[in-house]
Amino acid sequence: MLLSEVIRLLDDYETKNYEDIEIEGISYNSLLTKPRDIFICIRGEAADGHKYAKSAAEKGASALFCEEELDINIPQVIVKDTKKTMAKIAAAFYNEPSKEINLIGVTGTNGKTTVTHLIQRILEENNEKCALIGTLGYKLSSTDSYKEAKHTTPQPPELQRDLRLMADSGIKNVVMEVSSHSLEQKRVGCCDFDGAVFTNLTQDHLDYHITMKNYFKAKAILFENLKKGSFAVINADDEYAKDFINAAADGVNIFTYGVKNKADIKAENIMFSIDGAQLTVEFGGKSETINLHLNGMFSVYNALAAFSTGLAMGIDYKTIINALENTKSVAGRFEIVSKKPLVIVDYAHTPDGLENVLKAARELTPETSKLICLFGCGGDRDTTKRPKMGKIADDLSDKVVVTSDNPRSEDPQLIISDIMTGIKTVDTQRIFVEPDRREAIKFLKTISNPEDVIVIAGKGHEDYQILKNETIHFDDREEAKKVFVGV
């Protein structure tokens, strides 16, 4: 691709040292820049790419895209917004793959990973190929292994590359987790979405968005940019439901789902057991029973979101039900790793997420037994949710073990202190503190009985822990199995 072909994509720009050179790749990380790449200077939360442009040029970058002129003697294209520009360039460089596939975006605070997996299973049950992109990485089918991803939603060069790979592999459907960061940072700019799904909006990422209003505005971008004839699936029970409905562009087909409020697809007669959830789903004048292997009210909502998406795509409801009933679990989402005691590992790392998981676990806790919760909060993230999560754990659990999550650059003890301010009374018979997460999981065995229920929350599928100076291997599921199963 020639630099002149890239420039034609832009509305407003200036050039310096212009030369119509050949471009073979796109880079925004100077450490990974290769000869004949264009280097795009991105201003991020922690670093400014303009400061690394010289290093990129020394590595062979053929041109720079920047927001200010730089004293570097290679071709430069100066634009107002390099994030927006990178999305345009990446889409064009890979020949706009999203226009060749049925692309579905799933956004919300909680439930994105499970909903995308359920939608993938529904499409495959309908004998259609479907790839998935999200928190766990990307995979070309439900039986494929995950390819690692650095972000829930990749940066444009990686995202467009992966979409091109999927399109060229004959895959006609892709379901993708779309984070608020990715929308705000224009990572999915120039993606042609055929449908969007909203799960819920509760407190998270306020270290980045500052206010819930800003958080909503970021999520709403996905719906504002939907094209005429596409669909939007929206949780009618969420307090932001009307706002998302109003955000959807004209000509978008709206499908609502819920349990409490009037909705197009509604669940009733919900019952829970250790084996999962049973519910009746009402839709289009029909009533059908679904037996899920997934548990908790949040799983009911996730299943409804996927069910509604299947209907929106014109898939027969019997096919949808078969897919939902045949789905066992999603890694690190209410994942049972021991039966006696019942030990559940979950990714819940927000106030709402922790509350939902503990309420679901309480449904499985015998009256004569205890519900025990182990959790921590991540460092360098929204500090206001820490006492809220402490209060939720205190209110909904019989015993609480407060520990570290991913402390990052923060002192784990200070994070724990923030959590403890939300706990009413520090009763030493029911509230425990152990900063070392591995030791905290071992400690669970000393305060539990075989009939108790234990929730280990916060990290779920993650197999690492981010400390101040290093990232170590750490998997809650492995540690819990060592303690309670002996493997």
C-alpha angles and dihedrals in degrees: 000000000000123000088238089059090053093048091054088067093062129088101199126018147130128216136216127190087002119197125157097238130169118261122209102170149005124241136178097167114072091206090062098039116128132195113285093018120132109233116218115203107222123187104218136177093268106019143028115225091208088073091058098045093098091054090050090051090051089054090056106270107166097206141004129226109201145154094234136030113270130204093241123117102229130089113292131192112199115205136168096240120025093184091059090043093052091055091052094047094046093050091049094043090058094040097252099288095183089071089062096053141053100252120195122187123203118197136172140103096270135017101034096121096048094044093051091050092049092050090050090053092048093053092047090049085056089055093252126129114242130179125200133215122188153095094329093048128258131305133182094220140002090263094048121098120249121263108215120256128192094212137030085243112026125231114268099264092052093038095051091043091053093046089051090051090051094047092048089050090062094254110148099182131055125177115196138186107233114200125203089241091056092051094046091046093046093239090143093043111135091021111134105221120197094188143007131204126202117200106175143310119229134145115306139118093025088140083071105028096034094203136042088236090060090044090054092047090055093051092045092062089078091059096040090059098049114123126236112279095025122114138241122203112200135185103239092197095061116098090232094053096107091046091055092045089052091046093059113103121249114279095028115134110235123212119181128196134185152126105232106034136048108284141160090243115032135178122218139166092037118185131175133206136160087272095057141268132318120201143160115234119207118201138147093353093309131111122203134172119230125193110202126194085207119089139215135041090276088061090053089055092046091051091048091051091052092042090052091048090053091052090047088056092050097251117154112259093231090059090049092051092049090053094048093047092049095052110101105186146312120245112271095359109116086324114177112219099168135024101200102066096014103239117191124189116200138172092227105144102152130071092251093044093051092047092051094049094047092048089050091048091049088059087061097044116101114234092245094049136075133248110219124192127197117186147136137187130248122254123239089027138101104319095191093072094059099080090040091057090046090055093047092051090046094048098044103035134067092213130018131199112194114201143146126296115179100328093182109177095346128095105257091218092058091051089051090049089055090052093048093058087071094056114093101212126007097225106183090210093062110015117067134175125206115159094194104081094203092052090044091057090048089050090058090074092060094055100040139077127211093259095050126104119229125195117197103193139185110042105047109162095009114119096191142060121216111220129178097273104014148021114236133191109263129154121179090206093054093046093047092049091052090054102038106023101029096234 
